[in-house]
Amino acid sequence: MLSGEYFKVLETSAPENMQCFFIGFFKQEQLIGGALVQYLDFMKHETFQKNEVWHDLKNRIARTFSRDIMILGNNMLTGQNGFYFDLSEITVDEIIRMLDKAVRYMQKEVRKTSLIIYKDYRPAFADLFQKHRPGYFRFSVQPNMILNLREHWKSFEDYLGDLSTKYRSRARTARKKLAGTEKREMHAGDIKKYAKEINLLYHHVAENAVFNTFFLAENHFVSMKENLGENFKVVGYFSEGLLVGFFTLIINGCDIDTYFLGYDRTCQKEKQLYLNMLLDMVEFSISHRYQRIIFGRTALEIKSTVGAEPVEISGFIRHSNSLVNLLMKYVFPSVSPRTEWIRRKPFK
């Protein structure tokens, strides 16, 4: 996620309210690390959608305290995707100091923002960061849902065999409801051909979310395929010749990162499209021998029904106003999208 190919995607198809900057870290003339910084402008963006209680009030609060934000990390992905360093050339303590130096430089030379966020750090790194940067408020909104694929799963049937009777029956019922729907991988020509339909289906889902900090550019999926090639997969679902749903995957080494998706709400209910998409992601990953599926931090409960487990990740936030920063532990929960959910355990 710090490759030149992916950076080209961000340069050509970043969301309208997002600016991306790429930082290199050098030891003498040798490049030893890189980081991604994103600026988000919320003045013209409705962060809380209309299906959220008190959405107008929450949007006003959000704009009052965070007109714009600088994020060290990738707000379009879940996980620690914001920087990379060659650990043979630099220590972890030095990494934290260098990231802080980069953030201060960006605030001075590019644009000072009301909020600075370090995004999605695993517990060990988060603990070190908190030790070195106590002025930041540590928060955890939702966990990252991850499915570790078991070594003995050689086929999708092996996976189903490890599910308890209840969840195996649920999966088979969902599969039957997909009868009559054609499922196929969409290549570059298909993505361009169905670009308008893909964008509409994406918005059906995105605009129904409680909390949304951006909307993808219309050319985003085309740009992803053009730049990432076979490392970006789009799978479409067709009913009576019409595209009624799609999901996307990023191949990231031994991992599969689930990306954005969309579906027609009527077909979703009738055909259980979303559950079938999750099952298809599992089947694809098993058949291609990947090790993990990074499902992200949305729809936690249904993802747990296919075996994904929550992994806590932390962020750090600081406001430019020192008084607001002192009150951050009270202000942040008032606009936090954290939701209650029931963790399911589908395996025997």
Solvent accessible surface area in square Angstrom, and as a share of the most:
residue,aa,sasa,rsa
1,M,36,0.16
2,L,47,0.24
3,S,44,0.29
4,G,45,0.43
5,E,87,0.39
6,Y,0,0.00
7,F,37,0.15
8,K,114,0.48
9,V,0,0.00
10,L,3,0.02
11,E,125,0.56
12,T,83,0.48
13,S,3,0.02
14,A,24,0.18
15,P,2,0.01
16,E,178,0.80
17,N,27,0.14
18,M,12,0.05
19,Q,93,0.41
20,C,26,0.16
21,F,57,0.24
22,F,69,0.29
23,I,34,0.17
24,G,38,0.37
25,F,10,0.04
26,F,123,0.51
27,K,101,0.43
28,Q,171,0.76
29,E,164,0.74
30,Q,89,0.40
31,L,108,0.54
32,I,16,0.08
33,G,6,0.05
34,G,20,0.19
35,A,1,0.01
36,L,0,0.00
37,V,0,0.00
38,Q,0,0.00
39,Y,1,0.00
40,L,1,0.01
41,D,60,0.31
42,F,9,0.04
43,M,81,0.36
44,K,200,0.85
45,H,17,0.07
46,E,85,0.38
47,T,6,0.04
48,F,4,0.01
49,Q,16,0.07
50,K,177,0.75
51,N,81,0.42
52,E,31,0.14
53,V,103,0.59
54,W,180,0.63
55,H,42,0.19
56,D,78,0.40
57,L,80,0.40
58,K,42,0.18
59,N,4,0.02
60,R,142,0.52
61,I,49,0.25
62,A,13,0.10
63,R,53,0.19
64,T,96,0.56
65,F,65,0.27
66,S,9,0.06
67,R,140,0.51
68,D,22,0.11
69,I,13,0.07
70,M,0,0.00
71,I,6,0.03
72,L,0,0.00
73,G,1,0.01
74,N,3,0.01
75,N,27,0.14
76,M,10,0.04
77,L,13,0.06
78,T,22,0.13
79,G,11,0.11
80,Q,38,0.17
81,N,23,0.12
82,G,1,0.01
83,F,24,0.10
84,Y,147,0.56
85,F,10,0.04
86,D,48,0.25
87,L,117,0.58
88,S,98,0.63
89,E,55,0.25
90,I,15,0.08
91,T,77,0.45
92,V,52,0.30
93,D,56,0.29
94,E,64,0.29
95,I,7,0.03
96,I,0,0.00
97,R,120,0.44
98,M,63,0.28
99,L,0,0.00
100,D,12,0.06
101,K,118,0.50
102,A,10,0.08
103,V,1,0.01
104,R,131,0.48
105,Y,132,0.50
106,M,8,0.04
107,Q,24,0.11
108,K,168,0.71
109,E,98,0.44
110,V,59,0.34
111,R,83,0.30
112,K,143,0.61
113,T,5,0.03
114,S,22,0.14
115,L,14,0.07
116,I,10,0.05
117,I,22,0.11
118,Y,0,0.00
119,K,20,0.08
120,D,5,0.03
121,Y,1,0.00
122,R,136,0.50
123,P,69,0.43
124,A,78,0.61
125,F,23,0.09
126,A,0,0.00
127,D,78,0.40
128,L,62,0.31
129,F,1,0.00
130,Q,76,0.34
131,K,154,0.65
132,H,48,0.22
133,R,53,0.19
134,P,110,0.69
135,G,43,0.41
136,Y,12,0.05
137,F,58,0.24
138,R,66,0.24
139,F,33,0.14
140,S,44,0.28
141,V,20,0.11
142,Q,15,0.07
143,P,4,0.02
144,N,7,0.04
145,M,0,0.00
146,I,13,0.07
147,L,4,0.02
148,N,87,0.45
149,L,25,0.12
150,R,97,0.36
151,E,137,0.61
152,H,99,0.44
153,W,1,0.00
154,K,124,0.53
155,S,48,0.31
156,F,24,0.10
157,E,100,0.45
158,D,52,0.27
159,Y,0,0.00
160,L,5,0.03
161,G,34,0.32
162,D,29,0.15
163,L,3,0.01
164,S,32,0.20
165,T,99,0.57
166,K,133,0.56
167,Y,23,0.09
168,R,56,0.21
169,S,61,0.39
170,R,87,0.32
171,A,4,0.03
172,R,101,0.37
173,T,61,0.36
174,A,0,0.00
175,R,61,0.22
176,K,156,0.66
177,K,93,0.39
178,L,19,0.10
179,A,79,0.61
180,G,80,0.77
181,T,18,0.10
182,E,91,0.41
183,K,86,0.37
184,R,84,0.31
185,E,59,0.26
186,M,0,0.00
187,H,97,0.43
188,A,43,0.34
189,G,52,0.50
190,D,37,0.19
191,I,1,0.01
192,K,112,0.47
193,K,149,0.63
194,Y,31,0.12
195,A,33,0.26
196,K,168,0.71
197,E,71,0.32
198,I,3,0.01
199,N,27,0.14
200,L,105,0.52
201,L,10,0.05
202,Y,7,0.02
203,H,39,0.18
204,H,49,0.22
205,V,41,0.24
206,A,9,0.07
207,E,95,0.43
208,N,85,0.44
209,A,37,0.29
210,V,53,0.31
211,F,68,0.29
212,N,22,0.11
213,T,22,0.13
214,F,13,0.06
215,F,52,0.22
216,L,8,0.04
217,A,27,0.21
218,E,135,0.61
219,N,69,0.35
220,H,0,0.00
221,F,10,0.04
222,V,26,0.15
223,S,5,0.03
224,M,0,0.00
225,K,15,0.06
226,E,106,0.47
227,N,37,0.19
228,L,22,0.11
229,G,28,0.27
230,E,111,0.50
231,N,76,0.39
232,F,0,0.00
233,K,23,0.10
234,V,1,0.00
235,V,20,0.12
236,G,0,0.00
237,Y,0,0.00
238,F,8,0.03
239,S,19,0.13
240,E,172,0.77
241,G,61,0.59
242,L,124,0.62
243,L,14,0.07
244,V,12,0.07
245,G,0,0.00
246,F,0,0.00
247,F,3,0.01
248,T,0,0.00
249,L,1,0.00
250,I,1,0.01
251,I,29,0.15
252,N,51,0.26
253,G,63,0.60
254,C,74,0.44
255,D,24,0.12
256,I,0,0.00
257,D,9,0.05
258,T,23,0.14
259,Y,21,0.08
260,F,44,0.18
261,L,23,0.12
262,G,0,0.00
263,Y,35,0.13
264,D,41,0.21
265,R,134,0.49
266,T,103,0.60
267,C,19,0.11
268,Q,50,0.22
269,K,174,0.74
270,E,110,0.49
271,K,18,0.08
272,Q,52,0.23
273,L,0,0.00
274,Y,24,0.09
275,L,8,0.04
276,N,0,0.00
277,M,0,0.00
278,L,2,0.01
279,L,3,0.01
280,D,9,0.05
281,M,3,0.01
282,V,0,0.00
283,E,64,0.29
284,F,40,0.16
285,S,0,0.00
286,I,3,0.02
287,S,69,0.45
288,H,101,0.45
289,R,115,0.42
290,Y,40,0.15
291,Q,109,0.48
292,R,87,0.32
293,I,0,0.00
294,I,14,0.07
295,F,6,0.02
296,G,10,0.10
297,R,56,0.21
298,T,92,0.54
299,A,50,0.39
300,L,9,0.05
301,E,56,0.25
302,I,43,0.22
303,K,9,0.04
304,S,0,0.00
305,T,12,0.07
306,V,3,0.02
307,G,5,0.05
308,A,2,0.01
309,E,90,0.41
310,P,36,0.23
311,V,60,0.34
312,E,84,0.38
313,I,7,0.04
314,S,12,0.08
315,G,3,0.03
316,F,0,0.00
317,I,5,0.03
318,R,76,0.28
319,H,19,0.09
320,S,61,0.40
321,N,74,0.38
322,S,89,0.57
323,L,114,0.57
324,V,18,0.11
325,N,34,0.17
326,L,137,0.68
327,L,79,0.39
328,M,7,0.03
329,K,116,0.49
330,Y,144,0.55
331,V,28,0.16
332,F,30,0.13
333,P,78,0.49
334,S,58,0.38
335,V,29,0.17
336,S,25,0.16
337,P,32,0.20
338,R,122,0.44
339,T,72,0.42
340,E,171,0.77
341,W,67,0.24
342,I,102,0.52
343,R,113,0.41
344,R,80,0.29
345,K,150,0.64
346,P,5,0.03
347,F,39,0.16
348,K,169,0.72
